[in-house]
Each structure stands twice: as C-alpha cells, then as structure tokens.
C-alpha cells in the first residue's frame, strides 16, 4: 500500500508555471488525490483482507457462506430500524424473516473502490482539457522571467520578446479565455453531478448525509438512530440455501458483520463536507469571474493586488484597452514571472500601445481586428 501511495506524489508536485486558480486546483489535485487514496485503501482492504464475517453454527461451511453473502449482497429489514435494540431486535435493521416483509439489499459496498476511482477521473477531466487547450501558452510567453537573477542582457531580450508578443496578439486571446472559463464552469457542473451520482449510488442517503450526522449529536440519546448505520450497516442478514441430510432444501439465515463499512462511513462523511465546500467555493469563483468580465475597475484592482510594484498609470491604461481575455493573460503572467519583471512588462507594453495609438477594444463581433488611429 505504501508503494501505491508513493506513486501519487506527482499530484503534490509544485509546478513552476501556474495557469489555473486555487479552487480549480482543489478539484484537479487535492480531490483527485483524496479519492485515489480512499480507492486504493478500500480496494486493498476488500481484496486482500476480510471484508465480511458471517455468524453461523455450522463452521464447516462458514467460508462458503461468507463468499456467497459477499457476492450476492446482504440485506436489512426496514421495519426494524426503529425497534428497541436488545429487546425487540438484536441489532438495528435486523429482525426475524417474515414472508412479505420488505428487505433492503446492500450490494454497493462491493463497488465503492471502483466508484471512487471513476470519480477521481471525472474530477481530473477539467484539468486534462485545460492542459490540452492551454498548450504551454503562458510558459512560452513567460520565457525565463520567473528568475529574479537574470542578467541585464537576458532580461532585456526576454522583456522585448514578451512585449512584442503581447502587442501582436492583443485582443486575440478570446478563445483562450473562453476555454478556461468553460473548464471552470465544468468543475461546478462536475461537483453537482458527482453529489447527485453518489446520492443515487447510496440509495438516496448522500444528499442529507452530513446534515443528519450533525443533527444526530443533538437528538435524545434514548430515541436517536445513527444515520451512519442506515447508510452503511455494520450488521446485516444473509440467506443461503443448501441441501439437508435428507435431501430437502434448507434455508440458512446468517448474521454478517461488514467491518469495511466502518471505513466506508468515515470516507463518505468526509466526502460530503469536502464536496459541499467545493460546491460553495466553485460557485463563488464562477460568480467572481463573471463580475470580472463585467467590471473593468475590479480587474484593475486585482492586477494591482497581484503586482503592487507595477505603475498604476500604466496598469490603468492597459486595463482600459483590454478585454477580459487580455486581462486574464496579464493576470497569469503576473502570477508566473517575477514582480519586478512584470512591472517592466506593464510599463513597456503601455508605452508601446501609446506609441501605436491603440484605443479601447472594438465592440464588434470581429475579434480578430484591433482599432488604430
């Protein structure tokens, strides 16, 4: 297991070029890492441990019984959830088999590890799309300007190339920004879809899982029922049919302990709070991105915060002449190059636009042309 976990360290590797936001990385790195660790942990415990223990008087066939119950699922009796444990029933959800009484089968615990792996892939999908579309654009523009110890000659050469590239492509970054915005919205859609999928997977208990766990501690000790046990029962029933000594079909009722569900419940209660946090933060991020698109002053304030050493006048002139997509590229450059080098970029780029007489961007639908005097 330690070897398997070691292979995940690449997700924690610090990248020299950052082309996304912190919430985006929570989806594509931290959530993926959490899901993969949980999937490996459960798969190891399930396939190389003992995920089920059944109680039966005939110990000679106990192993066959356990394998049968694990493969064909176990069940609980819904009418026995609210019965008094130790008086009416031996365990929550466990009662005598009465023909006609409903049963709830639990077989999803066999697929939890695979479901978590699939979730990890889906959470990484927006990052994969963005890497495919981004194609190292920011890295190519930033050159070696992340290094604050550049010689004057190298610094001047890199600054000249960067300013020339930005001046040439100014107004042409719309597709670049739209692709990132699509990936960011996709993270919001993905976390909503994942919460819905988990609710279906767990028979409708995941949506209010965390809320019920929080409420449970405030319920009266005499009347409260653990919501974790309802979602992941630790004690279940299993029916196994066999031939008796006389050749007649015998039904064997067995009680089965599912120790793996103790781990499952901890994992899913953490995932509930984590996904709610992701949902809130992602919603705020997408809303903030829309506010940036609508408010040039907000874009200016963000750039000033990111690059406090840059000339305020030059920044003001640049923000006034750029679309949201141009601002987005400037913001990514401010994150990835040294602050003093970025200040020089802002000053040189503003001066070049002043010299060329570039006005505010055209509002027409033809985004391939810039307006000159």
SVG drawing of the C-alpha trace seen along z (x, -y; Angstrom):
<svg xmlns="http://www.w3.org/2000/svg" viewBox="-46 -58 70 96">
<polyline fill="none" stroke="black" stroke-width="0.4" points="0.0,0.0 2.8,-2.4 4.2,-1.7 0.9,-2.5 0.5,-5.7 4.1,-6.8 3.1,-6.8 0.5,-9.5 3.2,-12.1 3.2,-13.5 -0.2,-15.2 1.6,-17.2 4.5,-18.3 4.8,-22.1 4.6,-23.3 6.8,-26.2 4.0,-27.5 0.6,-28.0 -2.3,-28.5 -5.3,-28.0 -6.8,-29.2 -6.7,-27.7 -10.2,-26.3 -9.5,-24.8 -6.5,-23.0 -8.7,-21.8 -10.7,-19.9 -7.9,-18.6 -5.2,-17.9 -6.5,-17.6 -9.8,-16.0 -8.3,-13.6 -5.6,-12.7 -8.2,-12.1 -10.3,-9.9 -7.4,-7.8 -6.1,-7.3 -9.5,-6.2 -10.0,-3.9 -6.6,-2.2 -7.3,-1.9 -10.7,-0.2 -9.5,2.0 -6.6,3.2 -8.8,4.0 -11.5,5.5 -9.4,7.8 -6.5,8.6 -8.3,8.6 -11.6,9.9 -14.4,7.5 -17.2,9.7 -17.6,12.1 -20.7,14.2 -22.0,15.9 -23.4,19.5 -23.4,22.6 -22.1,24.9 -18.4,23.7 -17.6,26.3 -19.3,24.2 -18.7,20.7 -16.2,19.7 -18.5,20.7 -21.3,18.8 -19.2,15.7 -18.2,15.8 -21.8,16.3 -23.1,13.4 -20.3,11.1 -21.0,11.8 -24.8,11.9 -25.3,9.0 -26.7,8.9 -29.9,7.2 -31.6,5.4 -35.2,5.2 -36.5,1.5 -39.3,2.1 -36.6,3.0 -34.7,-0.3 -36.8,-2.0 -37.2,1.2 -35.5,1.3 -32.1,2.9 -31.6,5.7 -35.3,6.1 -37.2,6.3 -34.2,6.8 -30.6,7.8 -29.2,5.0 -30.6,2.0 -32.3,3.3 -32.0,6.9 -35.2,9.0 -36.7,12.4 -37.5,13.2 -41.3,12.8 -42.7,13.6 -44.0,10.5 -41.9,8.1 -39.7,5.8 -35.9,6.2 -33.3,3.7 -30.3,5.2 -26.9,3.6 -24.6,4.5 -23.0,1.1 -20.2,1.7 -18.6,4.1 -18.3,1.2 -17.2,-1.7 -13.5,-1.5 -14.3,-1.5 -16.8,-4.3 -14.2,-6.5 -11.7,-5.7 -14.3,-6.8 -14.9,-10.0 -11.2,-10.8 -11.1,-10.5 -14.1,-12.8 -12.6,-15.4 -9.4,-15.4 -11.2,-15.8 -11.4,-19.7 -7.7,-19.9 -6.9,-17.5 -9.0,-19.5 -7.4,-22.8 -3.8,-21.4 -4.7,-20.1 -6.1,-23.5 -3.6,-25.7 -0.6,-24.1 2.0,-25.8 1.0,-29.3 1.8,-31.1 5.1,-29.2 6.1,-30.3 5.2,-33.9 6.9,-34.0 10.2,-32.7 12.7,-32.8 11.3,-35.9 10.4,-34.0 14.0,-34.2 14.7,-37.4 18.5,-37.0 18.6,-37.4 21.4,-39.4 20.5,-42.7 21.0,-41.4 18.9,-38.3 16.2,-40.4 16.0,-43.0 15.9,-40.3 13.1,-38.4 11.1,-41.6 11.3,-42.7 10.1,-39.4 7.2,-39.2 6.0,-42.8 6.2,-42.2 4.2,-39.0 1.5,-40.7 1.4,-43.7 1.0,-41.5 -1.7,-39.2 -3.6,-41.9 -7.3,-41.3 -6.8,-37.8 -7.0,-35.8 -10.8,-35.4 -10.7,-31.7 -8.0,-31.1 -10.1,-32.7 -13.4,-31.0 -11.7,-27.6 -10.6,-28.3 -14.0,-29.6 -15.6,-26.5 -13.3,-24.3 -14.0,-26.3 -17.8,-26.0 -17.3,-22.3 -15.8,-21.9 -19.0,-23.4 -21.2,-21.1 -19.0,-18.1 -19.2,-18.5 -23.0,-18.9 -23.2,-15.8 -20.9,-13.9 -23.1,-14.6 -26.2,-13.5 -24.5,-10.4 -23.4,-9.5 -26.9,-10.0 -28.2,-7.5 -25.3,-5.1 -26.1,-5.2 -29.9,-4.8 -30.8,-8.4 -28.9,-9.0 -26.0,-11.1 -27.7,-14.4 -28.6,-15.0 -25.8,-12.7 -23.7,-15.4 -26.8,-17.3 -28.2,-14.2 -24.8,-13.4 -24.6,-16.9 -28.2,-16.7 -27.7,-13.2 -25.5,-14.5 -28.4,-16.8 -31.0,-14.1 -32.2,-12.5 -29.9,-9.5 -33.0,-7.3 -34.6,-7.9 -31.8,-8.7 -30.7,-6.3 -27.2,-6.5 -27.7,-7.8 -24.3,-6.3 -25.6,-2.8 -28.5,-3.3 -26.2,-4.3 -23.5,-1.7 -25.0,1.1 -22.3,2.8 -24.6,5.9 -26.7,7.4 -28.5,10.6 -27.9,13.2 -29.9,16.2 -28.2,19.2 -30.0,22.2 -28.5,25.7 -29.5,29.4 -30.0,31.0 -29.1,34.6 -32.5,35.8 -32.0,34.1 -34.6,31.3 -33.7,27.7 -32.7,25.9 -32.6,22.2 -29.7,20.9 -30.1,17.5 -26.8,15.9 -25.8,12.6 -22.9,10.9 -20.6,8.3 -19.3,5.8 -16.1,4.2 -15.4,2.5 -18.5,0.3 -16.8,-1.3 -14.2,-2.7 -16.8,-3.5 -18.9,-5.7 -15.8,-7.7 -14.8,-8.2 -18.2,-9.3 -18.9,-11.7 -15.6,-13.4 -16.5,-13.5 -19.9,-15.1 -18.3,-18.0 -15.5,-18.3 -17.9,-18.4 -20.1,-20.9 -17.0,-23.1 -16.0,-22.6 -19.5,-23.5 -19.6,-26.7 -16.1,-27.8 -16.6,-26.9 -19.9,-28.8 -18.2,-31.9 -15.3,-31.6 -17.5,-31.4 -19.6,-34.4 -16.4,-36.4 -15.2,-35.5 -18.4,-36.9 -18.0,-40.1 -14.5,-40.5 -15.9,-40.3 -18.5,-43.0 -16.3,-45.4 -13.0,-46.8 -12.4,-48.5 -12.4,-45.2 -9.9,-43.8 -7.7,-46.8 -7.9,-46.2 -7.0,-42.5 -4.0,-43.3 -2.8,-46.0 -3.1,-43.5 -1.2,-40.9 1.5,-43.3 1.8,-46.2 5.1,-47.3 3.7,-48.0 3.0,-51.5 -0.6,-52.3 -1.0,-54.7 0.4,-52.1 -2.0,-49.4 -4.9,-51.8 -4.2,-52.4 -3.8,-48.7 -7.0,-47.7 -8.8,-50.4 -7.6,-49.0 -8.1,-45.3 -10.9,-42.8 -11.4,-40.3 -9.4,-37.8 -6.4,-40.1 -6.6,-40.9 -6.7,-37.2 -3.4,-36.6 -1.8,-39.6 -3.0,-38.1 -1.5,-34.7 1.8,-36.4 1.7,-38.3 1.4,-35.0 4.3,-33.4 7.0,-36.0 9.0,-38.0 7.1,-41.1 9.9,-43.5 10.0,-42.0 6.2,-42.2 6.4,-45.9 8.7,-46.4 6.4,-44.5 3.4,-46.7 5.4,-49.9 6.8,-48.8 3.5,-47.4 1.6,-50.6 4.3,-52.7 4.1,-50.6 0.3,-50.9 0.6,-54.7 3.1,-54.8 0.9,-52.7 -2.3,-54.6 -4.3,-51.6 -7.7,-52.6 -10.2,-50.6 -11.1,-47.3 -13.8,-47.3 -17.2,-46.1 -18.0,-44.5 -18.2,-40.7 -15.0,-40.6 -12.5,-40.0 -9.6,-39.5 -9.0,-43.2 -7.7,-45.9 -8.6,-49.6 -5.8,-52.0 -5.8,-55.8"/>
</svg>
